[in-house]
Each structure stands twice: as structure tokens, then as C-alpha cells.
Amino acid sequence: MTFLIVLASILAFFLLVSFLRVGVSAEYSAGGIVAKAHVGPIGILLYPREKKEEKEKKPKKKEEKPKPGLFEELKQQLPAIKKALSRLKRKLLIKELTIYYLAAGEDPAQAAMMFGGVSAGYGVITAILENSFRIKKRDLRANVDFDAEEPYIYIKAKLSLAVWEAVYVGFGLLMSMANAKKPPVKPQAKQDHNIRKAV
């Protein structure tokens, strides 16, 4: 009886954890980027990292050039990554999305064109996001200032996903990448296999 109670408690614990939501919040402004990870009520700063005390600087080693096959391998995995990320559809919750763009510059005509382009782009972005994800709150605005010298952009996003959904997406990504690495079956070999099977 005690064993069943312990087992039920463990299962209940993992069930509660699976429905716990994890999230990421990011903010971009003139001051730079700030990104945090959230697990329940706990927030963890991802960027910028705290600067450690500077130690004696050692001579930098020459940076090794990336291997030629690295890009090709990543390119090969793109369909698998795209397929796995499609599992996020209607699961990822965008709790908040704020984009504010101020078009400006020395050329008023160019600033006006940028304002029009960004305003039209907001419509495209909204349609794509609403078709793929759940959006709780959004605020997409654009403005133009012919007196300002430089354009300004502010972005803030808060994303949330249940633990079980993150595991589901991660498992799908690993499986897709593993299948992508398998060599394709040659037509002749496949035909010989079918003949042997028929015999």
C-alpha cells in the first residue's frame, strides 16, 4: 500500500511539473538586449551576463576556421528543424509582443517610405503569427519624425510553453535530425529487397 502511495505521489509530481510553463522574455532598445528565462516564478538572466573580474590577459589564439562540412551539415538539417518546429503551432503562447518603430532621417521622403513599409509589414507579421501561435497581447506601432536624425526601434516579447510541450518539440527535433542523418535507400537496393521478399 505504501509503495502505491509513493508511486502515485511521484506520478502526481511529474504531472504537475509537465504542466508548469517555461518561458523567455526579451527586450531590445537603444540600451541593448536583455533576455531572461522563466521557470514558474523564477527568472534567470540569460543576457547580458555579469562581467567577471578581469584576469591577466593571455595572448589570443588564432581563431580556427569552421570546418567546411559544418555549414553543409546544418543546411542538411534545416528540413528536420522546420518539421520539428512545426510542432510549436498553436502550442507556443506569445504573452506579449510589442514593436515600436520610429522612422526618421535626413531625407523626409525616405523616412516616409520606411514608415509606410513598416506599417504594411506589421499586417503581414500579424497574419503569420496569429495563424501559427496564440497571441495574448500585441502592440505594433509605427510613427515618423521628420525632425529626428536617426530611426528608433523598441521590441519586447514574452513567450511561454508548457514543459510537456517543450519536451514534445525537443523529442521531435532529435528524431527528425537523427532520421536526416540516415543515408537514403538506393532505388536498386530497395528493388532487390522487394524481389527477395516476394521470393
N, C-alpha and C positions, 0 to 999 in steps of 0.2 A: 504493500500500500504506500509506504514511504517512497519507494522508487517511482511509482506512478505520479506522486505529488511533485517530486523533484523534476521528473521529465516534463510534466505539464507546465511547471514554472519556467523551465528553460525554453520550452516552445513558445510560451506567452511572451517571454523576454525578447526572443528573436523576432516574434511577430510585431511587437511594439517598435523595435528598432527598425524593422523593414519599412514601417510607415513614417519613420522620422524623416523630415525633409532636410536635405543639404542644399546649400546654395552658394552663389558667388555674386558679389556686388562690385561694380567697377565704376569709377568716376574719372572723367578726363576734363581738364580745364587748362587755363594758362599756367597754372602751378604744376602741371604734370599729371601723372596717372596714379591713382590709389586703388588697389584691388584687395578685397577681403574674401575669405571663405567663411561660411557659416554652417555650423552643425548644431541644430536646435538653437538654444540661446547663446551659444559660444561663438565668438567671432575671432578669426585668425588673420592677421595681416600678411598678405602674400607679397605685396609690392607697394611702396619701396621697402626694401629690407633695411633693418637697422645697421648702421655702419659700425664695424668692429674697430677696435684700436689698431691703428696702422703699425705694422711691424716693419722691420728692416726690409726695404725693397730689394728683391732679388732680380737679377737680370732676366728679362723676359725671354722665354724660349721662342724660337721661330714657330709661328702657327702652322700646324700641319694642314695641308690642303685636303679637303674632303675627298674620299675615295670616289673614283668615277662611277662605281656601281651604286653608290648611296642614293643619288637622285633617281636613278632608274628604278631602284627597289621601291622608293617612295611613290614614284609615278605608277608602278605596278599595283600598289596597294590602294590607290585612290578609289577605284570602284568598290572595294571592300569597305573602306571607311565611309563612303557615301551611303552604301547599303545599310551599314550598322547605324549610322546617324539618322537614317530614315525612321528608326525605331523611336526616336525622340518626338515624332509627330504626335501632337495632342497630349504629350506627357510633360514636356517642359513648360513650366509656368513662368511667364515674364511678369513678375510682380510690379515692376516699374520700369518704364523706358522714357527717358527724357532726352531730347536732342534740340538744342537751340543753336541756330546758325545766324550770324550777323554778317551780311555781305557788305564789304567796304573796299576802298582802294582809291587810287589817284584818278582812275578812269571811271566816271559815273556810269557810262554805258556798259562797261564790263561788270561793274558791281550789280547793275540791274539785271544783266543776263544771268549772273551767278545766283541771284535771288530767285529768279524765275525757274532756273534749273533745279535748285534745291527744293523749292516748293513742289515742283512736279515729281521729283524723286521721292518725296515723302509719301505720295499716294501709292507709288509702286512698292515701297518698303512696307507700308501698312498692309497692303493686299497680300504680300508674300508671308508676312509674319502671322496675320490672322488666319491664313489658310493652313499654316503648319503648327502654330503654337497657341497656347492660351495666354491672352494678354489681360491683365487685371487693370492696369493703369498706364496710359500713354499720354505724352505731351510733346508733340513735334511741332516746332515753330521756326519760322524764318523771318528775318527782318533785313532792312537795308539802311545803312547810314552813310550818306554821301560826304559827311564831314570827317568820319573816322579814316585813319590811314591804313589800317590792316584789318582783315576779316577776323572773326572770333567764333569759336565753336565750343560748346559745352555738351558733354554726353554723360548720362548717368543710367546705369542699368542694374537691375536686381533680378537674378534668375534663381529658380527653385526647382528641385527634383527630389522625389521620394527615394530612399535608399534602395528599395527593391527595383525601382525603375532604373537607377544608376547601374545596378548590378546587371539588369537585363540588357541594357545598352552595351555595357562593357563586355559581357559574355558574347554578345552578338558580334562585336568588333573583333574580339580574339578569334572566334570561329571563322569569320569571313577572311581575316588575314591569314589564318592557317590554311584555309582552302585555296587562297590565291597563290600560295607558295607551292602547291602541288603541281607537278608537271602535267600538262594537258595530255589526255589519252590520244594517241595517234589513230587516225581512221582505220589503217590497215590492221593494227593490233586489236582494235575493237571488233573488226570484222572477223578476224581469226578466232577471237574469243567466242563470238556468236556461233561460228561454224562448229567449233569443238563442243559447244553447249548443245547444239542441235543433234550432233552425232551421239 
